[in-house]
Amino acid sequence: MMFSVSRHFATTRLAWVVAAVYAAALTYGLVAPHPLWLFGATGRAIEESVDRTIVGHVQHAAAYALFAGLLLWARRPRTWSGHLRWLGLAVSHGMVTEAIQMLVPARYGAWPDAFANALGAGVGWMAGAWAIGFVTSRAWKANRPVPRKESQSGSARVRGFAGLGWEGESD
């Protein structure tokens, strides 16, 4: 019992560390004047070619889908108000970073980007909630292959993984 509690604690701590590091990287990428400065002229050309295109909006949505999924993995709220609170954090992070971009030289904040951030957070939250719900549900546990015993005409046969058609004789 002690092992499972400490393992859960370690997983939760890891989830928070991953979510915090990703949040810092996401904030830097959205607020820095030239986030791809490391790549020199190529980085600036990439920034200019992607800005204000559908690819830029897809990048925003994907980034916030991952951010919302990481928050959900780290927190795993049990109530609707808890879900809305953490989803609101992801959405408000996107809105605030777009507002801050208006104050940063060589950056601009745009409503379509803010909308893409919110849409991505919502989609990521729904996908994450479905995935966590599926993994922790009884239906998933019931559909896992589990060996079970069946008796036929007095002799014990072990029917292997349910639904896979494998049957073996027991010794």
GUROTI-928911 format. One record per residue (C-alpha): residue in three letters; x, y, z. Coordinates in steps of 0.1 Angstrom, whole numbers, padded with zeros to 4 digits, always signed. Layout:
ALAXYZ
...
This chain:
MET+0000+0000+0000
MET+0028+0024+0008
PHE+0044+0018-0025
SER+0013+0027-0045
VAL+0008+0059-0025
SER+0044+0071-0030
ARG+0042+0061-0067
HIS+0010+0082-0072
PHE+0027+0111-0054
ALA+0058+0108-0077
THR+0036+0106-0108
THR+0017+0137-0096
ARG+0049+0156-0089
LEU+0063+0146-0123
ALA+0031+0158-0140
TRP+0033+0192-0122
VAL+0070+0196-0132
VAL+0062+0188-0168
ALA+0032+0211-0169
ALA+0052+0240-0153
VAL+0082+0236-0176
TYR+0059+0235-0206
ALA+0040+0266-0194
ALA+0073+0284-0190
ALA+0084+0274-0225
LEU+0050+0283-0240
THR+0051+0317-0223
TYR+0086+0324-0236
GLY+0076+0313-0271
LEU+0046+0336-0272
VAL+0061+0366-0254
ALA+0097+0368-0265
PRO+0104+0393-0293
HIS+0122+0367-0314
PRO+0116+0332-0299
LEU+0136+0315-0327
TRP+0167+0338-0323
LEU+0189+0307-0319
PHE+0184+0298-0356
GLY+0194+0333-0367
ALA+0181+0345-0401
THR+0164+0312-0407
GLY+0144+0315-0375
ARG+0133+0350-0384
ALA+0122+0338-0418
ILE+0102+0310-0403
GLU+0086+0334-0378
GLU+0076+0358-0406
SER+0063+0331-0429
VAL+0041+0315-0403
ASP+0027+0346-0387
ARG-0009+0355-0396
THR-0014+0323-0416
ILE-0036+0292-0408
VAL-0004+0274-0399
GLY+0002+0299-0371
HIS-0033+0294-0358
VAL-0029+0256-0359
GLN+0003+0260-0340
HIS-0014+0280-0313
ALA-0043+0255-0310
ALA-0019+0226-0308
ALA+0003+0243-0282
TYR-0027+0250-0260
ALA-0043+0216-0265
LEU-0011+0201-0251
PHE-0010+0227-0223
ALA-0046+0219-0212
GLY-0039+0182-0214
LEU-0008+0185-0192
LEU-0028+0206-0167
LEU-0055+0179-0167
TRP-0029+0152-0162
ALA-0013+0171-0133
ARG-0045+0180-0115
ARG-0072+0155-0124
PRO-0102+0174-0110
ARG-0132+0155-0098
THR-0159+0181-0101
TRP-0172+0202-0130
SER-0162+0234-0112
GLY-0127+0220-0108
HIS-0126+0212-0145
LEU-0138+0247-0154
ARG-0113+0263-0131
TRP-0083+0246-0147
LEU-0096+0250-0182
GLY-0102+0287-0174
LEU-0065+0289-0163
ALA-0054+0275-0197
VAL-0077+0298-0216
SER-0068+0329-0195
HIS-0031+0321-0200
GLY-0037+0323-0238
MET-0056+0356-0235
VAL-0030+0372-0212
THR+0000+0362-0234
GLU-0018+0377-0264
ALA-0024+0409-0244
ILE+0013+0410-0234
GLN+0024+0406-0270
MET+0009+0440-0277
LEU+0035+0455-0253
VAL+0065+0436-0267
PRO+0084+0452-0296
ALA+0084+0431-0328
ARG+0053+0411-0316
TYR+0016+0417-0320
GLY-0014+0404-0302
ALA-0043+0392-0324
TRP-0078+0381-0316
PRO-0076+0351-0340
ASP-0046+0339-0321
ALA-0064+0343-0288
PHE-0094+0323-0303
ALA-0071+0296-0315
ASN-0055+0294-0280
ALA-0090+0290-0264
LEU-0102+0265-0290
GLY-0070+0244-0286
ALA-0073+0245-0248
GLY-0109+0233-0250
VAL-0101+0205-0275
GLY-0071+0194-0255
TRP-0091+0194-0223
MET-0119+0173-0238
ALA-0094+0148-0253
GLY-0075+0146-0221
ALA-0106+0141-0200
TRP-0118+0114-0224
ALA-0084+0096-0223
ILE-0081+0098-0185
GLY-0118+0087-0181
PHE-0113+0058-0205
VAL-0082+0046-0188
THR-0097+0048-0153
SER-0131+0035-0162
ARG-0146+0001-0154
ALA-0153-0005-0191
TRP-0116-0003-0200
LYS-0107-0025-0171
ALA-0135-0050-0181
ASN-0122-0051-0217
ARG-0087-0059-0208
PRO-0077-0095-0215
VAL-0080-0113-0182
PRO-0075-0151-0178
ARG-0106-0169-0165
LYS-0114-0205-0157
GLU-0143-0224-0172
SER-0153-0259-0164
GLN-0164-0283-0192
SER-0177-0318-0185
GLY-0159-0321-0152
SER-0124-0312-0164
ALA-0110-0278-0158
ARG-0100-0258-0189
VAL-0084-0225-0187
ARG-0098-0202-0212
GLY-0071-0176-0219
PHE-0077-0140-0228
ALA-0114-0134-0232
GLY-0125-0128-0267
LEU-0092-0136-0284
GLY-0100-0172-0291
TRP-0070-0187-0273
GLU-0078-0218-0252
GLY-0053-0240-0234
GLU-0056-0270-0213
SER-0048-0267-0176
ASP-0024-0291-0160
